[in-house]
Amino acid sequence: MYFCLCLKENIMRFWRLLFVFLCLFFCGSVFGQKDSLTLVCAPWSVDTIEGVVLKTVHFSNGEYFHSNQYIAVVEVPDTVGLSFAFAYAPKRTPVSVMAKEHDAVVALNGSFFDMDRHNPICHLRIDGVELGVNEPGKDTVHRKYYQYGTMVLRDGRPVILRTDSARLWERMLPDSNIMTAGPLLIYQDSMQPMRNDLSFVNRRHNRTAVGVRPDGTVLLLVVDGRTRQSEGMTLDELSATLRWLGCRDALNLDGGGSTTMYVNGYPDNGIVNHPSDNGLYDHKGERGVSNILFLYRR
């Protein structure tokens, strides 16, 4: 049995390596081949929870993008008997608390919200009820930069869409469950250009993202940041990471101190990564958030 599992893992690693080589050959990259191989060949720690695979890796010697990085990824095959859903709290609540309230197997922080008023500032629809709309900024007429991607849930699985520029475009969608965020990182196998934004785009932060592979596997990814042990990523580095992990579509969610991954039954209250709101590299720095994406038993 152990031999079969090792063989299967080696075969999967071979196909991931082949995919990376093809991406570099045909598409090019702003980053070198060394970083892609560092990621794919990394000594990932692997756990399986109810049919989904949790992988974590800590680059602690500056070997990934010339920086230290802690990355956690949950892979959810389309054959697993679990469904995705959104949840919302009118008062900011830690991801782990909301996850337990909904009996979640896995949960991530969701889209952007107002820290003072607690409400979502991107479109959010849960079971047909609109709980948040896109709030434009002072420098935008219709929608902010992080409102140009949308995730809808169809048959319990995320589908990533490119939004229209109209502020209330999402209201035309027939889907009952919609979460807008952004920016869009990868769309239909195409890396999306990032605007030249020093703070949000080009500076390294904790990041949360959702990706979808061509075979339908959903990836839930978090990157720790704002500590010496894990510096975080720019959006270009995040896009490249998801591409090298095989995603054909990927969407950036809220990040920074909100970035949190919860897995039921995991140590440290289920918190896999190191949320940074307490300024420490531990599992106790959760921030209260407005909404989450979670995985549950059907």
C-alpha positions, 0 to 999 in steps of 0.5 A, a space after each residue: 500500500 505504501 509503495 502504491 501511494 509513493 508511486 502515485 505521488 511520484 507520477 503526479 510530481 512528474 506531470 506537474 514538472 512537465 506542466 511547469 516546463 511547458 509553461 516556461 517554454 511556451 509562455 515565458 515567465 517574469 520569474 526564473 525556472 529555478 523558482 518554479 522547480 523550487 516550488 514543485 520539487 519542494 519537500 511538501 508535508 502532505 496530509 489527507 483529510 476526508 478525501 482532500 489533500 493538505 500540503 504545506 511547505 516552509 521555505 526558510 532559507 530564502 530559496 523561493 523568490 529570494 525570500 522566506 515563504 510559508 505556503 499551505 494548499 488544500 487540493 479538492 478533487 472534483 470526485 470528492 463528496 464535499 461541497 463549497 459554500 459561503 458564510 457571512 457574519 454581521 459582526 467580524 468573526 474569526 474564520 475558525 469560529 465561523 467554520 465550526 458553526 457551519 461544521 466545515 471540513 476546510 475554511 478560508 477567509 473570503 472577500 474584502 470588507 469594511 474593518 469598522 462597519 464589518 460589512 462586505 465591500 464586494 458583491 456577496 450573495 448567499 442562497 439568493 440573498 444579497 449581503 454586500 455590493 461593490 463599493 467604489 473608491 474615491 478614484 474609481 467610478 464603477 468598481 475597485 481594482 479588487 472587484 474585477 473577479 467573481 467566484 460563483 458556486 455551481 453544483 457546489 464547486 467554484 467557477 471563476 468569472 471575469 467581471 464586467 466594469 458595471 458596478 452592479 454587473 453581478 446582479 444579472 447573474 442567475 447564480 444563488 451564491 456569488 462572491 466578488 474579489 480580485 484581482 483576477 490572477 489567471 483566466 482561461 490559462 492566461 496570466 492576467 496583467 497587474 497594474 503598477 500599484 506599489 502597496 497592494 500589488 507590488 509589495 509582499 503581503 499575506 495572500 489568500 487565493 482560489 484556483 481551479 485546474 483543468 481537471 476540475 481540482 480546486 486549490 485553496 491557497 494561503 501564503 503567510 506574510 509580514 514576518 521574518 519567517 514568511 515575507 508574503 508575496 506580491 500579486 505577480 509572485 502569487 500568480 506565478 505560484 498558482 500557475 506552477 501548481 497547475 491552475 487554469 483560473 485563479 482569483 485573489 481573495 482578501 489577504 493581509 491580516 485576514 489570511 487564515 486557513 482552517 482544517 477541522 481536527 488540525 492542531 492549534 484550533 484547526 489553524 494551519 497557517 500563521 495569521 499575522 494580526 498579533 505580530 507573531 509567527 504562531 497560530 493565534 493571530 486570527 483576525 475577525 472577518 466578514 465572510 468565508 469560503 468553506 467546504 462541508 460534507 454533503 
